[in-house]
Amino acid sequence: MKVAVSIPDRIFEDAERLATEAHRSRSELYARALAEYVARHAPDRVTESMNAAIAALEGDRPDDFAVIAGRRRLESSDW
């Protein structure tokens, strides 16, 4: 999807330099940055996704202890 946004010149210049150094397209850089931002600000979505992935592998939902322990670990980690 194409989106038009306005950002300060300095941030744009830094992002262009980073994309070049990382051998990434501008679109990939912005998409990854936005995905990381969303993940940091929606921790319940991350937890739900991880629980769904584990349930799909095990064919079962994690028990309450695992959910609580996982949530505490994620809350204490630096995203």
LINJOMO-V302451 format. One record per helix or strand. SS is the DSSP state (~ for helix, > for strand). FROM is the first residue (numbers start at 1). TO is the last residue. If there is no record, write none. Layout:
BEGIN
((SS;FROM;TO) (SS;FROM;TO))
END
This chain:
BEGIN
((~;9;21) (~;26;41) (~;43;58) (~;64;76))
END
